[in-house]
Amino acid sequence: MYHYLQKYNRFLLRLNVKNETSRLRAVVLGSAVSNGPTPSIEEAYDPKSLEHIKAGTYPVEKDMVAEMKAFNAVFKKYGVKVYRPETIENYNQIFARDIGFVIDDVFVKSNILPDRERELDAIQYVIDQIDPLKIVRPPAEVHIEGGDVMLWKDHIFIGTYKGSDYKDYITARTNMHGVNYIKSLFPHKIVKEFDLVKSKLEARDNALHLDCCFQPVGKDKGIIYKRGFREEADYLYLVELFGKENLFHIEREEMYNMFSNVFSIDEDVVVSEKNFTRLNNWLRENGFTVEEIPYAEISKQEGLLRCSTLPLIRD
């Protein structure tokens, strides 16, 4: 028994994430250092990046590094332990949420787009601090990314795409194999999937992940975009669960700007983009402290604050 305890104590990271809003203690924050050149049109993974590549407005490294520095400064202000990925030269490592996620005390390695496998290697030094018995890698047929996985009380919400043309959409990142895999891992939880709208060409009609059209904040509130769901029943499920009065409804352009992709450090502390005036005012009116930072350049890649983080420990 003593030897087991000795061995267990070697693992410094006692993972614990049961929701989206409890006090954050440890997180992986992506990196924009050595982000590489502007991708070609053929290399674009999502319609918003494609739009900015074509327009010549794709973000440059120095601006994205500055935005992530501002995010990191907020974590430091609240005493959060921050891990950063090791630098891969000329490579986009901003969106740490895609590569893995924690449910309870289990670290799930995502089956991500094959081109992005190196991003997991870049946080191997973090994974090495976790009990290997608490690390899982889904089988190959399971597609799942952290932006589609959301924890709330006894629920696990999962964004997916149920269209028969799933394989034709690079913007469809989590399949029903992924939903069923999480159901099998966490049989005691209520796992509810949401069928999301997808577009390869129009970012305003593409919910890349669930956190692009919905996210809980605080103890009983949420941010939601009704038209992000293919089925009205999925939207109504959340309305029933949270109560319509507790949901901040965003418009099409606000969804495009990633209003639902803010990030909670605590039940009453939310990090948000400084230009999200309508949302930030609503949050303050509802008793939240809003830490406003610039993140508009990174948002041009169809990802924002939640996308850039991989929480490891919450209270």
Order of alpha helices (4+ residues) and beta strands (2+ residues): alpha-beta-alpha-alpha-beta-beta-beta-alpha-alpha-beta-beta-beta-alpha-beta-beta-beta-alpha-beta-alpha-beta-beta-alpha-beta-beta
